[in-house]
Amino acid sequence: MERLISLDDALTVADRLVLTRLLQDIKEADSDTGSDEVKTDQDVAALKAKRHVPTVFLSVDGCLPLLQPYIRLAQKAARHQTDVVMITHLLLYFCTTVPSALLLYRHFSLVHGLLHVAMQLYYMGTYTLMMHQHIHQRGILTKSLALIDRLFPYLLDPLMGHTWNSYYYHHVKHHHVENNGPDDLSSTIRYQRDSVRDFARYVGRFFFLVWLELPLYFVRTKRPTMAMRAGGWEILTYLFYLAMATVSSKATIFVYLIPFLLMRLGLMLGNWAQHAFVDSEEPDSDFRSSITLIDVASNRFCFNDGYHTSHHLNPLRHWRDHPISFLEQKQTYAREGALVFHNIDFLFISLSLLRKDYDRLARCMVPMGDQRGLDLEGRVALLKRLTRRFSEEDMRDKFRQGGDRIRRLCAHSELGSRNSPSRTSRDPTTTTFAQLDDTSFELQQRKSSVAVVMFRFRKTADVITLFHRPGSAASNRVADLLKKTSIQLQTAAAENKPSEREPFELDVTEELPTSGQVETILEYAGPRGIPRVIRDARDQKDALQRFKESKDNFLRPITVDWDKGKVVAGDNESEILKLVYARKE
């Protein structure tokens, strides 16, 4: 079946390497020689060796030597020195989109309006995935340019069809919380994913109701402040459209309204494909509810958006690390029955489903594990089974209490969650946690007015995660320390007092990390810190193997600052406070 797999000449270097390795695995499986994991390790090493090489343009992998002065300058502005391409695209948008929009308002013409829409349609995918990186990585510019980093979306987002801050609240604070489960407003599971009628219902609900349903979701999950912000920014954007229409209604249609409609349709087409294939046996598994694409449109031009499973496994993973993580977890993907496609993007997956063209989808599959034993008809049958809608009874039976599980995690970082299920924690620190959260809630009630909550610029706080072991005295001490420190910083910020750092978002979780997160933590810990993260581990490879053999080898408590790339194993108060107050390198 490997004859169905072809290598597009325009694939990125990483994608070509990944697809070549998967193709080789198929050939080795057919010849009963077994997969050569040594070569996989070599491929991973080759990709890691290129981590320091900056991406300057999306259309090509290299760059001319004469661009070195620009690269050095752009690296000073980029959050990650390899992300020169994001500076390139910001300059592109400010030099084309903004002047074009201004000219349309000054002197409108239909031809210019149509050309402007065509240009924006071409830009939308890349811009959206650049902002996808922005909302997950808490910015794309260096901290010295934090004000610009915070403000430019308020100009560019509406021009690209996004309403202010909605992408952040819907995607980060909602979709990644509910994870395509029953409480996810953009969940696909209630729909037959090859039905045009169901897709129309899906899009219609998002178009006409998301402005109301998203704030109501935050109210239901005890996050009233977030509800006010999400609803407020959405409505404020609509008022902005009305205000701009008084300047020029024709220009507003082409500059704002048509991009808005196209973007909303594009987002729904993309999410429909990303979560079209859901295994009814384990629908809350990231491996079995999302897919991986190895194609030009998704990965070359949209910052590796095709590695959607990898993104759900670790939303904080940098876009260039997805191919590395995929190769390192290749056996897990195969064992879990994950789906991989090639030479097809999310748009055409959705269109193929709506046309019921399962033959095309089956031909684009890159089989892994047991899937290699399927012929074309077997693949078609598999894909049809995975697109069936879930009944309400199915969702009750098959899904774990996803909303409660995540609300328990969110309670540690969201002010005002006084009635959260996390209050039933078995830990001795429950009382302290409740008192600290009540203090935080009362402080917010005193210091926040509706105007402040509505119109304060959205800035994503740094995330500090404590991997907590219930019943452990050491872990309880760390949790107590982090909670108190978090409240102190929130108090200082609310009262406009000087502080050594801004408030952070504290995530205390009893769940063990994913393999991808463990890999990131080990990189933060360094060679000397690895044995303190994974019991008796000699090096990173040994640590990952030990974690795979037994999750109990992960030594909690572990405190991780994802933004600064730092980790502390154990309950050393001095080291934890150093982590909290350290400046980003």
N, C-alpha and C positions, 0 to 999 in steps of 0.2 A: 504493500500500500504506500510505500515511500515515494512511488512514482507520482503521486498526487501532490507532493510537496515540492515547491519551486522557490528559489532564492531570488527575490526582487533585487535588481542592481542598485536600487535607491535605498535599501535598508541601511540603518546605521551600522557602524562597526560592531557595536554590542549586540544588536538584533541578529546580524549575520552569524555571529559567533554562537549565540543561543540556539538559533534555528539549526545551524549545522550540527551542534551537539545533540539536539533532539533527533535529528535525522539519523545521526550515527547510532544513537541508542536503538532506534527502530531496526536498523540493519543488523545490529549485534543481537537483538532479541530474535529476529528472524533466523539468524544463523546459530542460535543457542550458545553464543560465546559469552553472553552476559554483558552488562553495561560496564564500561571502563571508567570508573570513578576517578582514577588517577588523571585521566585527560580532562575530566570535569574540573578537578582541582587546578589543573594548569590553566584552563580557560578562566577560572575565577581569578587566579593570580595575574593573568594578563590584563583583565579588566581593572583590577585594583591598581596595577602599575600605571594606569592612565588616569587615575583619579585626579591628579594635580593638573592635567592638561585642560585649559579652559575651553568652553564651548562659546564660540563667537557668533556664528550664524547657524541657523537650523538647517539650511539647505545643503550645507557641505560640512564634512567632518574636520577638515584642516583649515588653515588660514595662511595668508601671505605674510612673509617676514616684514613687509612695510607697514603692517597693521600693529606691530609690537608697541609703538608709542600709545596708540588708542587702547590696546589691551591693558597696558600697565595703568593707564588712567582709569579705565572702566573697573578694573579690579579693586581700586580704592573706593569705588562707590558701591560695589555689589556686596550683599550680605555674605555670599559664598564666593570666593575668588574665582571659582570655575564658572560662575554664572554671568560671564560677560554678556552672553546672549540676551539676558533680560535688560541690561542697560541698552543694548542695541535696539531692542524692540520698544522700549520706552521712548527713545529718541525718534524712532520711526513713527510712532503714534503721534507724538507731539509735533512732528514736522509734516504730517500728512492729514490725519484725522481732524485735529484741532483747527488748522487753517481752512480746511475744506468746509467744516461746519460754520465757521465764522463768515466765510464768503457766501454760503447759502443764505444766511440770515441778512447779509448786506444786500445781495442781489440774487434772488432765487431764479433758477431756470430748471425746467423738468429734466433736461439732459444731464445737467450737473447733479441733480438730485438722484437720478438713477445710477449714475457712475459712483456717487458717494455711497449708496446702499451696496452696490457691488463690491466696492473696496472694503466696506465694513464687514460684509459677509465673509470675505476672504480672511480678514483679521480675526474674526470672532473666536474661532477655535483656539488659536494660539494665545490670544489675550486671556481667554477664560482659564486656560490651563496654567498660564503664568500667574493669574490671580489665585488659582487653586494652590499653587506653591506659596503665594503670599499669605493666604489665610491659615494654612497649616504651619508654615515656618515662621509665622509672626513677622512677616516682612520680607522684602527682597533686597533692600538697600542696607548699607552699613548703619550702625547705630548713630553715627555722627550726622546722618541724613534722615534721622527718624521722623522729623516733621514733614519732609517731602514724602517719605514713605507712607506716612499716615494720610496725607492730603491728596496725593495724585489720584487715588481711586474715586474721589468725589467729583473730579472732572471727567475722567476717562470712562468710569463704569456706565453712566447713562448713555454716553456716545456709543458704547459697545452693546447696549441692550440690557444691562444689569440695573436693577434698582439698588439704591444705596444700602450697603451692608447686608442685603438679603441673602447673598450667596454664603456669607459667613454664618449667619444664624441658621439658615436652612441646612447647609451642608455639614458644617463642623459641629454645631450645637444640637442638631436634630438628626440628620441622616446617619452620621457616624455613631450617634448614640443608639438609635433604634435598629440600624444595620439591616434595612430591608425587611424588618419584622412587621408584625400586625399593626404596631403603633407608628410606623414610618409613613408619613403623608405621601411620600413618593414610592412607596412599596409596590412591587409588581405582582405580589403573590395572590391578590384577590382577582387578578385578571388572567384570561386565557391569552398567552403572549403571542399567539399567531392569529389573533382575531382583530380585524380592522375596527369592528364595533367596540370592542373592549379598549383598544388603543385610543379611540376617539373619546370614550368616557374618561380614560386616564388623563389625557391631555386637557380635556375640558375642565375636569376637577381642578387641575393645577392652575390653569389660566384664570378661572373665575373665583376660586375659593381660597387659594393659598394665602392671600393677603389677610384673611380672617382665620383660617385653620391653624396657621403657624403660631400666632399669638395665643390662641386657645389651647394649643398643645402645651405651650410653656406654662400657662395657667394651671392646666391639669397636672403638670409635673412639678408644681410648687416653685415655679421660677417667674414670679410676677414682674420683676424688673426686666428680665429678658423679654417677656411678652410685650411690655411697653415699648422697649427699644425696637424689637422686630416689627411690630405693627406701626410704630411711629415713623420709622425710616421709610417703610413702604409707602405709607400715605403721603409723607413729605415729598417723596419722589413724584407721585402723581400730581401733587400741587405744583411742583416745579415744572412738570410738563405743561400744565395749564397756564402758568405764568409765561413760559416761553412761547406758547401759542398766541398770546396777546402781542408779542413782538412780530411773529410771522407764523401763521398757522400752517402754510405750505412747507416752510423750512422745518418746522417741528415734526411734521409727519415723516419726512425723509431722514432727519437727523436723529430723532428720538423714538418715534412710535413704531416705525417699521423695524428698526433694529431690535426694539423691545419685543415685538411679536416673534421675530425670527429667533431671537435668543431663547425665549421661553419654549418654543417648539423644539429647538435644537437640544436644550437641556433635557426635555422629556424623551426625545428620540435616543439620546445618549444613555440616559438612565434605564430606559426600557431594555436596551441591548445589554448593558452592563450587568443587569440582574434578571435577564430573561430566562436563564437556565438554572432552576432551583431544584435540588434533590429533595424529594418529599420525605426521605428517611432521615435526613439531617439538615433541615433548611436553615438552621442558624449557624452553620459552619461557613466560615469565609471561603474555604476551598470549594464548597458545593453550592454557593449562592452567588458567586461572581466568576468572572472569566479573565483570561489573559489573551491579549492580541499581540502578535508579532507582525506589524505592518508599518508601512511608511507614514500614512496619515496620522495614526495615533501616536507613534513613538518619535519619528523624526520631527514632525511639525507641532506636536502637542505634548512635549516634555514627558515622554514615556507614559502617557495616559493609558496605553494598552495594558500595562501591568496592573490591572485593577485589583486583582486578588492580593498582590503584594502590597498595594496601597491600603487595603482594608486590614491586612495583617498588622501593618504598622503605618498609620496615617502620618507619622512624623518623619518617615524615611525620605531622604532627599531623592529627587527624581532620577538622578544619575545612578543611584545605587540599586534601583529595581532589578535590572538584569543580573547584577551580582547576587542579590538575594534570591532571585528565582533559581539560578544555577545551584546555589548552595543548598536550597531546599527542594531541589528537583525530585528527589526520591519521595519526599513528603507529599508534594503535589501529585505524584503518580499514585501513591498509596491511598490518598484521600479522594481520588477520582476527579481531580480538578480538570476543567476544560481549557484547552489551548487552541486558538485558531491562528491562521496565518493568511496574509494577503487579503484581508478584509477588515474594514474598520467598523466602528459601532453603528454609524449611519446605515451602512449596507447590511449589517446584521439585522437591524430593525426592519429595513425594507424587505429583506429576504424572508423574514418571519411573517410579515404581513402579506407577502405573496405566497406563503407556505412553500417556499423554495428550499425544502430541507436537503435536497440533493446538493445544492451549492454549498450549504453550510457544512454538510458532511464531508465534502471534498476539501473544504478549508480547514477541517480539524487536523490537529497534530496529535495523534494518539499517544497516550502515556499509560504505563502500567497495564492493567487488564484491558484497557481500550484497544490495545494493539491487536487483540484477538478478534476484533469486530471487522466484518466486511462492510461495504458501503451501506447495505440495507440495515445492518446492525447499528451502525452509527445513526442513521436516520431514525430508527426506532428509539434509540437512547435520547436523542435530542427532542423528539416528540413527547416522550415521557416527562422530560424536565421542564416543558413549557406549560404543563397543565395547571389550571387555576387551583387554589386552595379554598376549601370551604371553611366556614367559621369553625366547624368542628375540627377540621384538620389543623387549623391554627392553634386551637386550644390544646390539642393533643401533641402536636409536633414541636411547638416552640416552647422553649424554656421561658420563664418569666422575664423576658428581655427588658421590658420597661422598668420593672422593679429592680432588676439587676443594675441597670445603668443609672436609675435614679439614686440608687444606693451610692454609686460612685460620684455622681454629680453633686450629691448633698455636701460633700467635703469641699467643693469649690464654689458653689452657688449660694450667695447670701440669701437669707430668708427661707431656707428649706427647713422650717421648724418641725414639720410633720412628716419628714422623710422616713421611709422604711429603715434607713440606717440607724434610727434611734433604738432599734431592737438589737443592736450589736451585742455580742456576748462578752466583749472585751471589758476589763475593769475600767478602761478609760471612757466608757460611754458617758458617764455623768460629766466628766470634764469636757468632752466633745460637745455635749448638749449645751453646757454653760457657755462655752466659747462661741458656738453658733448663735445662741440667743443674744450674746453681747454684740456680735457682728450684725445681727438683724436689727437690734434696737439702734445701733449706731447708724445704720443705713437709713432707718426711718427718720432719724433726727436730721441727718445731713443731706438727704436727697429730696429735691423737689421734682415735680413732673418735668419742668423745663430742663433741669440738669440731666435727668435720666434720658429724656428724649433727644436732646441735642448735643450731648457730650460725644465727641468723636470716639468711634469704636476703636479701641486698641486691645489687641489680644494679649493677655498677661502671659508671662513665662509660665510654663508648666513644670512643677516639681512633683514627681510621683514617688510615693512610698509603697513598696511592695511589702505588705504588712502580714505578719504571722499572728493569727488570733491566739490569745492565751500566753504569748511570749512577753515576759516582763521587759526585755530589751526592746522589743518592737513597740510595746506600749509607751515606753519612755520616748522613743523617737517620734511617734505619732503625737504625743503630748507637746514635745518641743516644737515640732513643725506647726502645729495648730496655734500655739501661743505666738510664735514668731509671725505667722500669717496675720493674726488679728492685730498685733502691734503695728505691722506695716499698713494694714487697712485703716486703722485708726489714724495714723500719721497722715496718710493720704487724704482722708476725709476732712481732717482739720487743717490741711495745707501746711503741715509741719515738715521741716527738712528731714530727710531720711537717707540712709546709705544706699537704698535700692527701692524700686517700685514694688507694689504688692505683686504676689505671684499667685497662680492658680494651683491649689493643692489637691492632688488626686491620691487619696488613700485607698488602696485596693487590696483585697484579700486574694484576688485571682493571680495565678502565676503568669509570667510574661509569655508571649509567643516566642517561637524560635528566632524570628527576626529581631524582636526586641532584645533577646538575650545576646544576640550577635552585636547589636549596637552597644549594649551595656558593657560587654567585654572589651570593645574597642575603647570606650571611655575609661575603663579601669586600667588598661595597659597590662603588659606582661606580669608585672609584680602583683597587680591586684586581682588577677584572674582566680587564684586559689581561694580568695576571700569571697568571690561571687559564686563559683561552682566548686563544690567539695572535692578536694584532692586533685584538681585539674592541673595539668602541667603546662598547657598552652591553649590557645583559642580553639584549635581543632579538637583537642582532647576534651575541652570544656563543653563544646557543642555536642559531642558524642555522649558524654556523661549526662547532659541534660536530656538528650533524646532517650537514653536508657531509663532515666528516672527523674521526674520533675522535682523530687525531693532533694536532689543534689543542689538545687538553687537555694543559697543560704540567705534567708531573710532575717532581719530587715535589710533592705537595700533601698537607698535614697538616690534618685536620679534627677538631675536638672537637664532636661532635654535641650534647652536652648543653649546652655553653656557647654554641654558635652562633658559633664562631670558626674561622678558617682561616688557614693560613700557606702561601704559595706559595714554593718554593725551599728553600734549605738554610741560611738564616740561623739560627745556633744560638741567638742571643739571643731572636729572635722566637718560635722554637719553644718554648723554655723558658718564655717569658712565657705562651704559649698553655697549656702544661701546668699551670702554677701559678696561672693567673688565676682569680679568683673569679667565680662566675656573676653576671651583672648582673641 
